[in-house]
Each structure stands twice: as C-alpha cells, then as structure tokens.
Amino acid sequence: MLTPSQCRAARALLDWSQQQLAVQSKIGNATIRNFESGRSAPQHATLDVLRRCFETAGVIFIDQNGNGPGVRLRDRQE
C-alpha cells in the first residue's frame, strides 16, 4: 500500500506541496494532511488513487525489503 512517510517522500521527490498533490489527485488537502501526519488512515481506494498519481508522475515505490519501504524517481530514460 502507501505509508505516510512514502507519501511525504514522494512529494519531496516531485517538489510538490500537499496542495499540489491534492489538485493532481483530486483528493482533499485535509485528507492528505491528516494521512501524512498519522491522524487518520484513508480508505484503500484513496490510497490507491494517491499511489497511481505519484506513479504517473514518475515515482517508483519500493516495497519492504528488510530496510523498510521507500520511493525513488523513475529514470527519465525508461
């Protein structure tokens, strides 16, 4: 799925504010803010939308591999 820290890291890689993510994903800014701060857990469908939005923008999600989940940018040459 998508963790709050992955969401924050993906935004940082793209240099997006929470508001920019809200606009791109069509998800409320308050939902994103509360998720990233750990105050609430959005529904799975909302997390899927966020993840797809990031992936479309070039973010690759790295699953748990012993060191925890992470993110990186896709090579522009792929």
Rosetta silent file (secondary structure, phi, psi, omega in degrees, C-alpha in Angstrom):
SEQUENCE: MLTPSQCRAARALLDWSQQQLAVQSKIGNATIRNFESGRSAPQHATLDVLRRCFETAGVIFIDQNGNGPGVRLRDRQE
SCORE:     score description
SCORE:     0.000 S_00000001
   1 L     0.000 -144.043 -177.799    0.000    0.000    0.000 S_00000001
   2 L  -133.524  128.408  178.916    1.237    3.524    0.723 S_00000001
   3 L   -98.074  160.252  176.542    2.641    4.734    4.042 S_00000001
   4 H   -57.138  -40.487 -179.138    2.567    8.308    5.335 S_00000001
   5 H   -68.745  -34.989  175.386    6.358    8.531    5.074 S_00000001
   6 H   -64.879  -38.553  179.070    6.282    7.266    1.470 S_00000001
   7 H   -63.288  -46.995  179.076    3.691    9.916    0.666 S_00000001
   8 H   -63.109  -42.126 -179.122    5.841   12.681    2.155 S_00000001
   9 H   -66.975  -40.897  179.248    8.964   11.355    0.422 S_00000001
  10 H   -63.408  -41.727  176.906    7.228   11.045   -2.950 S_00000001
  11 H   -61.591  -40.552 -179.529    6.006   14.642   -2.677 S_00000001
  12 H   -64.977  -42.209  178.225    9.533   15.758   -1.835 S_00000001
  13 H   -59.706  -36.168 -179.013   10.999   13.941   -4.847 S_00000001
  14 H   -89.330   -7.207 -175.882    8.498   15.701   -7.089 S_00000001
  15 L    59.848   43.156  179.197    8.824   19.007   -5.205 S_00000001
  16 L  -104.071  140.983  170.157    5.046   19.032   -4.670 S_00000001
  17 L   -81.573  169.900  174.361    3.227   20.692   -1.801 S_00000001
  18 H   -60.610  -37.369  179.636    0.287   18.975   -0.154 S_00000001
  19 H   -64.882  -41.018  178.322   -1.952   21.346   -2.107 S_00000001
  20 H   -63.582  -40.225  176.301   -0.329   20.349   -5.409 S_00000001
  21 H   -63.691  -40.530  178.518   -0.890   16.680   -4.577 S_00000001
  22 H   -59.805  -43.864 -179.962   -4.498   17.440   -3.696 S_00000001
  23 H   -66.191  -47.540 -177.728   -5.035   19.106   -7.072 S_00000001
  24 H   -63.697  -38.001 -175.855   -3.247   16.374   -9.034 S_00000001
  25 H   -93.670  -13.258 -174.868   -5.052   13.522   -7.247 S_00000001
  26 L    61.102   35.054  175.949   -8.415   15.273   -6.745 S_00000001
  27 L  -115.653  142.488 -176.070   -8.259   14.281   -3.073 S_00000001
  28 L   -58.968  141.164  179.071   -8.909   16.796   -0.336 S_00000001
  29 H   -59.766  -38.633  179.775   -5.941   18.619    1.149 S_00000001
  30 H   -63.939  -37.270  178.056   -7.192   17.838    4.666 S_00000001
  31 H   -62.947  -43.864  179.654   -7.248   14.114    3.845 S_00000001
  32 H   -66.416  -46.120 -179.805   -3.633   14.275    2.668 S_00000001
  33 H   -59.636  -46.766 -179.121   -2.533   16.385    5.637 S_00000001
  34 H   -66.815  -36.946  177.492   -4.210   14.039    8.147 S_00000001
  35 H   -65.517  -50.115 -177.281   -2.780   10.937    6.451 S_00000001
  36 H   -63.758  -29.841 -179.996    0.777   12.263    6.331 S_00000001
  37 H   -87.567   -5.835  179.758    0.636   13.322    9.979 S_00000001
  38 L    82.573    8.827 -179.673   -0.768    9.966   11.089 S_00000001
  39 L   -75.447  -23.863  178.851   -4.023   11.451   12.377 S_00000001
  40 L  -152.788  160.179  177.611   -6.161    9.264   10.104 S_00000001
  41 L  -115.875  111.600  179.953   -5.925    6.356    7.712 S_00000001
  42 L   -64.366  163.439  176.238   -7.708    6.938    4.393 S_00000001
  43 L   -65.003  157.105 -178.538   -9.692    4.202    2.730 S_00000001
  44 H   -57.171  -37.303 -179.768   -7.775    1.817    0.471 S_00000001
  45 H   -63.026  -37.704  178.430   -9.343    3.368   -2.630 S_00000001
  46 H   -66.851  -42.476  178.254   -7.972    6.782   -1.633 S_00000001
  47 H   -64.428  -36.557  176.883   -4.500    5.362   -1.076 S_00000001
  48 H   -63.284  -41.305  178.871   -4.676    3.671   -4.489 S_00000001
  49 H   -63.466  -44.426  178.746   -5.516    6.997   -6.137 S_00000001
  50 H   -61.187  -46.196 -179.147   -2.587    8.704   -4.416 S_00000001
  51 H   -61.656  -45.316  179.098   -0.193    5.934   -5.397 S_00000001
  52 H   -62.894  -37.634  177.926   -1.335    5.978   -9.047 S_00000001
  53 H   -61.252  -46.945  178.017   -0.974    9.761   -9.120 S_00000001
  54 H   -63.811  -43.539 -178.758    2.611    9.506   -7.903 S_00000001
  55 H   -63.066  -39.180  176.837    3.422    6.663  -10.281 S_00000001
  56 H   -62.195  -33.183 -179.892    2.087    8.653  -13.232 S_00000001
  57 L   -82.338   -4.648  175.198    4.395   11.497  -12.194 S_00000001
  58 L   110.627   10.057  179.742    7.412    9.152  -12.178 S_00000001
  59 E   -88.929  136.750  174.272    7.658    7.828   -8.631 S_00000001
  60 E  -110.943  131.200  179.675    8.546    4.168   -8.082 S_00000001
  61 E   -94.727  131.641 -179.903    7.509    2.581   -4.795 S_00000001
  62 E  -104.321  121.865 -179.026    9.942    0.198   -3.137 S_00000001
  63 L   -73.242  168.548  176.456    8.327   -2.482   -1.005 S_00000001
  64 L   -53.057  124.878 -178.726    9.540   -3.639    2.372 S_00000001
  65 L  -137.188   29.394 -177.781   12.907   -5.303    1.729 S_00000001
  66 L   101.333  -26.548  179.439   14.472   -5.540    5.153 S_00000001
  67 L  -113.468    6.717 -179.728   15.171   -1.823    5.411 S_00000001
  68 L    97.907  160.235 -179.846   11.618   -0.548    5.183 S_00000001
  69 L   -70.934  156.701 -179.063    9.508    0.723    2.298 S_00000001
  70 E  -154.208 -171.334  178.818   10.755    3.606    0.196 S_00000001
  71 E  -144.207  157.343  171.587   10.417    5.615   -3.007 S_00000001
  72 E  -155.430  165.885  177.935   12.596    6.768   -5.871 S_00000001
  73 E   -88.580  143.408  175.423   12.159    8.546   -9.180 S_00000001
  74 L   -66.717  142.472  175.136   11.942    6.597  -12.394 S_00000001
  75 L   -63.383  127.062 -176.967   14.914    7.006  -14.698 S_00000001
  76 L   -60.994  -15.329 -177.788   13.802    9.508  -17.328 S_00000001
  77 L   -89.011   -8.439 -179.097   15.303    7.206  -19.982 S_00000001
  78 L   -69.951    0.000    0.000   12.965    4.279  -19.196 S_00000001
